Amino acid sequence: MRILGIETTCDETAAAVVRLTPEGSGEILADEVMSQIAAHAAFGGVVPEIAARAHVEVIDMLIARALARAGIAARDLDGVAAAAGPGLIGGVLVGLMAGKGIALATGKPLIAVNHLEAHALTARLTANIAFPYLILLASGGHTQILAVKGVGDYDRLGATMDDAIGEAFDKTAKMLGLPYPGGPAVEAAAQAGDPERFALPRPMIGRPNADFSLSGLKTAVRFAAEQAAPLTTRDVADLCASFQAAVVDVVEDRMRVGLKRFRERLATAPQAVVVAGGVGANLAIRGALARLCAEAGLPMVAPPQKLCTDNGAMIAWAGIERLRLGRADPLDFAARPRWPLDPKSEPARNNKA
């Protein structure tokens, strides 16, 4: 089985071809990504209209490049997977319409992929782990702790009540005058800083639920920055280090509660603890989860950093996971700006899922 995956939900345009091997693992034959960082840098964040136009300009070229690199013609694909949400609706429409066009022209099945599910299943592409597993899904727009029980079968154990982790990183970077994208900039500055200089709060630590709240931490950083102004390079590094240390402590505590709730709800231990999404590339957060897993005697799985950020390979793999279960979608499938992984749970309180 060979699937084309198309991703355009935010500010990366991506196309990839992934093959399902006879052994049941995935092989990435091509993975093309074009970032829009330069187009949005002047605005300090993603501008939806600019993002959608940029997707339109390059999507056909990227798909052609991915097919050529994989050595396969569109007619020889077994299916076309396109991210259908959640995300910026203008961008989602670009990729989904491209996927529909190829599926219609070739007579191949269309798989409309939930972008969040693609992140959640990436660990099965890279590490072939079994269900069920516990995942921290964290990015600029989403922060959730989920029990992944199967393809399309998720229990949300916790979610952010306000800012996502990546959003908090980005807003902290902007407050401190660091370049976009903010997450990597804060992480880089933190390496030279003192994480104990600023006494920042650890919101929600010790609470019995597995939810997050990061807006108060972000506000505390702003107050600390105002009191230390004018900021030197050392001040910025220390603020970044203190902020990141607070986030790491929160993540470790919330995941500890999430692990407890997983065992209570499923009456079993997870096969692994997974981190996915753009924030999963943060090495300090990975280190905290590795410590938690060592303590719990569980394997910790983190996809390669390239597959933590948005990419077409994860969309193609999610398409494989669904198609081999006989799940395809009609060509009139509608793009979804919001698409929760766990529909039976209450709507995510930050209204971004």
Secondary structure, 3 states (H helix, E strand, C coil): CEEEEEECCCCEEEEEEEEECCCCCEEEEEEEEEECHHHHHHHCCCCHHHHHHHHHHHHHHHHHHHHHHHCCCHHHCCEEEEEEECCCHHHHHHHHHHHHHHHHHHCCCEEEEEHHHHHHHHHHHHHCCCCCEEEEEECCCCEEEEEEEECCEEEEEEEECCCCHHHHHHHHHHHCCCCCCHHHHHHHHHCCCCCCCCCCCCCCCCCCCCCECCHHHHHHHHHHHHHHCCCCHHHHHHHHHHHHHHHHHHHHHHHHHHHHHHHHHHCCCCCCEEEECHHHHCHHHHHHHHHHHHHHCCCEECCCHHHHCCCHHHHHHHHHHHHCCCCCECCCCCCCCCCCCCCCCCCCCCCCC
